[in-house]
Amino acid sequence: MAENFKPTLNIDGYILFDDNSRRLMIKRNGAVYSYDQIKGYDMVEDNRRTRGFAAALSLEFLMPDDVRPVKSLKVRIVTENGEDFIPLVISPTRSNTSIFQKLYGIGQRILNKLAEVQPNNCCSKTDAQPTYADELRSLHALLEEGVITQEEFDAKKKQLLGL
């Protein structure tokens, strides 16, 4: 099935998309799937889905980021025949490092493209919306870049978490 695969998008060497033939290829294992085979997708951090408020709390987002090492981060793709994974973080990495932020961003780009090619196949309707965890990560990135102050970050975090 990999023959005649002509990528139209390569996301950092992790996954290739061929929009003309409506297929994708996971580079790690060479698996090729048609867009129609995709039944769901999400991001998994330390073997827990990173979507939703409960996940945000379970990932200890109230703790300072440098206290929370992430052991694994991967994109999970559910197909007709099971699951496949795109590993992003494969060894413990602190969530406040630039490498983690880069890898998390790659994961988000993969999810965005999957949502584009199969918008109705995400794991649930609420998953397509930004989550508390996503918003906190975005705010933290703005804080690190100096775009917002610590006080603004703390106020928004309290608002998001309903504190």
C-alpha positions in Angstrom: 0.0 0.0 0.0 3.0 2.3 0.4 3.7 2.3 -3.3 2.6 5.4 -5.2 2.5 7.2 -1.8 3.4 10.9 -2.6 3.4 13.0 0.5 1.8 16.4 0.4 2.7 17.1 4.0 5.5 15.9 6.3 5.1 16.7 9.9 8.7 16.7 11.3 9.5 13.2 10.0 6.8 11.6 12.3 3.9 11.3 9.9 3.4 11.9 6.2 0.1 12.8 4.6 -0.8 12.2 0.9 -4.0 14.3 0.4 -4.2 13.2 -3.2 -4.6 9.5 -2.4 -6.2 10.3 1.0 -3.6 8.2 3.0 -1.2 8.8 5.8 2.1 7.0 6.7 3.5 6.7 10.2 7.3 6.9 9.6 8.2 4.9 12.7 6.8 1.7 11.4 5.9 2.5 7.8 2.2 1.8 8.4 -0.1 3.3 5.8 -3.7 4.0 6.5 -6.4 5.5 4.3 -8.2 8.5 5.8 -11.4 6.5 5.8 -9.8 3.9 8.2 -9.2 6.5 10.9 -11.8 6.1 13.6 -10.3 8.4 16.3 -7.2 10.1 17.5 -5.9 11.9 20.6 -2.8 12.7 22.5 -1.7 10.5 25.3 0.6 11.7 28.1 2.1 9.1 30.5 -0.6 6.7 29.2 -3.4 9.1 30.0 -5.4 11.0 27.4 -4.6 14.7 27.7 -8.1 15.9 27.0 -10.7 17.3 29.4 -10.8 18.8 32.8 -10.3 15.6 34.7 -7.2 14.9 32.7 -5.9 18.3 33.4 -6.2 17.8 37.1 -4.8 14.3 37.0 -1.7 15.6 35.2 -1.1 17.9 38.2 -1.2 21.2 36.3 -1.5 23.0 39.6 2.0 22.0 40.4 4.9 24.0 39.0 5.8 22.7 35.6 9.4 21.9 36.6 8.1 19.4 39.2 6.2 17.4 36.6 8.4 15.2 34.4 6.6 13.6 31.5 7.7 10.1 30.8 5.9 9.6 27.5 3.9 11.7 25.0 2.4 10.1 22.0 -0.4 10.6 19.4 -2.8 7.7 19.3 -4.6 6.9 16.1 -7.5 4.5 16.3 -8.2 2.6 13.0 -10.6 -0.1 12.0 -7.9 -2.7 12.9 -6.8 -1.3 16.3 -4.5 1.4 17.5 -1.2 2.8 16.3 1.0 5.3 18.1 3.4 8.1 17.1 5.8 8.5 20.1 7.0 12.0 20.7 8.5 11.9 24.2 10.2 8.6 24.9 12.3 9.4 27.9 11.5 11.6 31.0 11.4 15.2 30.0 10.2 18.1 32.2 7.1 19.8 30.8 8.6 23.3 31.1 11.5 22.6 28.7 11.7 23.9 25.2 12.1 20.4 23.8 8.8 19.3 25.5 7.0 22.4 24.2 8.3 21.6 20.7 7.3 18.0 20.8 3.9 18.9 22.2 3.5 21.4 19.4 4.3 18.7 16.8 1.6 16.5 18.4 -0.9 19.4 18.2 0.0 19.8 14.5 -0.6 16.1 13.9 -4.0 16.3 15.7 -5.0 19.4 13.7 -4.2 17.7 10.4 -6.1 14.5 11.5 -9.1 16.7 12.4 -8.8 18.3 8.9 -8.8 14.9 7.0 -11.3 13.2 9.3 -13.2 15.9 11.2 -15.9 13.6 12.4 -13.7 10.9 13.7 -12.2 12.4 16.8 -12.8 10.5 20.0 -15.6 12.8 21.1 -17.2 16.1 20.2 -15.7 17.8 23.2 -12.2 16.8 22.3 -12.2 19.2 19.3 -12.5 22.1 21.7 -9.5 23.5 23.5 -9.2 21.9 26.9 -8.1 23.4 30.2 -4.8 21.7 29.8 -4.3 23.1 26.3 -5.2 26.6 27.5 -2.9 26.3 30.5 0.0 25.2 28.3 -0.6 28.1 25.9 -0.8 30.6 28.8 2.5 29.2 30.2 4.2 29.6 26.9 3.1 33.2 26.8 4.4 33.7 30.3 7.8 32.2 29.4 8.0 34.5 26.3 7.3 37.5 28.5 4.0 38.3 26.7 2.0 38.1 30.0 3.0 38.7 33.6 3.0 36.1 36.4 0.0 37.9 37.9 -1.9 37.7 34.6 -1.0 34.0 34.3 -2.1 33.2 37.9 -5.4 35.1 37.5 -6.3 33.3 34.2 -5.3 29.9 35.7 -7.7 30.5 38.6 -10.4 31.5 36.2 -9.9 28.4 34.1 -9.9 26.1 37.0 -12.8 27.8 38.7 -10.9 28.6 41.9 
